[in-house]
Amino acid sequence: MADHYETLGVSRGATDDEIKRAYKKLARTYHPDLNPGDPEAEARFKEVGAAYETLRDPQRRAAYDRYGEDGPPTDPFGGGLGDIFEAFFGGGSVFGGGGQARSGPPRGEDLEAHVDLDLEEVVFGADQEVTVRTAVRCEDCDGTGARNGTSPSICEECGGAGQVRRVRNSVLGQMVTASACGSCGGLGQVILDPCPTCEASGRTIEQRTYAVEIPPGVDDGTTLRLSGRGAAGPRGGAHGDLYVHVRVRPHPTFRREGNDLVHDFYIPFTQAVLGAELQYETLDGSETFVVPRATESGTEFRMRGRGVPHVRGRGRGDLRVRVFVDVPDELPEEQEQLLREFAALRGEDIAEPGQGLLGRIKSAFS
């Protein structure tokens, strides 16, 4: 493959602006729309694009300058022996691997946020927004950390590798270990002319608002991960993730048990005895609810598919309505008299007026 610098017609010391200008000129010359049916122009256009994609990015350009198109040499042992030596010696591997000694800009921080949901939003899903204070890529330097019009320089200490290697003696003989370069902090590059906006960090602090799609069926305490919505990494590093914690507000009528909704439904004893057809409000709307005659207090009725959706499956739980007989504390005199007549017709013994428990206690001491 042709050298990327030769493809663009620039020198190896070309600035970012020179590379960009050369690319735009060549892209216009060989663009397929201006050269219909010309396979050579199309191939040249692709070469120019590939060269620009490599040289426009400071990290990729530094790697290309050091290792060429093939990139750095790989560990012939698949990292296995490297991991063993790293475990023993605490630095990079003798073969150039090692997690902590790996070069390049670090990943950005993960962030956390909360959303408060109503039960209806849990059942049917919702679109929410969260606002976080986060690090974003500096627009003035495009995240490089270098003043606009300049670019980072390859670290002379490590030659752009981000690592320095040291030889030391051990019980196994001489061992080569690698550690992060102290001059560039493992980035492989140094900033000679820092960006005044971000002070060479490549990022600034702002408030950002993100849309969060709440899937139906989430529960209180669920955490949703928004990949790549965390803080931008320093000097062009990858973004972290945003973790959104779900909190569900209590509902005035229903409570959740698994994927079922439960309602303690109180009805008058007349409806429990004689039965009734009632208009019952579910989260899906009003439905007819039939209370059979002679319904005992504590009887549970199940309304299929009116509960919470299965977040990782199909269908919904049920709505379980537990019917309880509501016994009034006090009755108007007319209603009490009717009940007494009803009890007399059934031959049932009942307390005389004022002869409840409190009345019997008073009678015992009189």
Beta strands, then each sheet from edge to edge (+ up, - down):
strand 1: 111-117
strand 2: 126-137
strand 3: 153-154
strand 4: 163-170
strand 5: 173-180
strand 6: 189-190
strand 7: 203-214
strand 8: 223-226
strand 9: 242-248
strand 10: 255-257
strand 11: 260-268
strand 12: 276-282
strand 13: 285-291
strand 14: 299-303
strand 15: 319-326
sheet 1: 1+ 9+ 8-
sheet 2: 2+ 7-
sheet 3: 3+ 6-
sheet 4: 4+ 5-
sheet 5: 10+ 11- 15- 14+
sheet 6: 12+ 13-
end
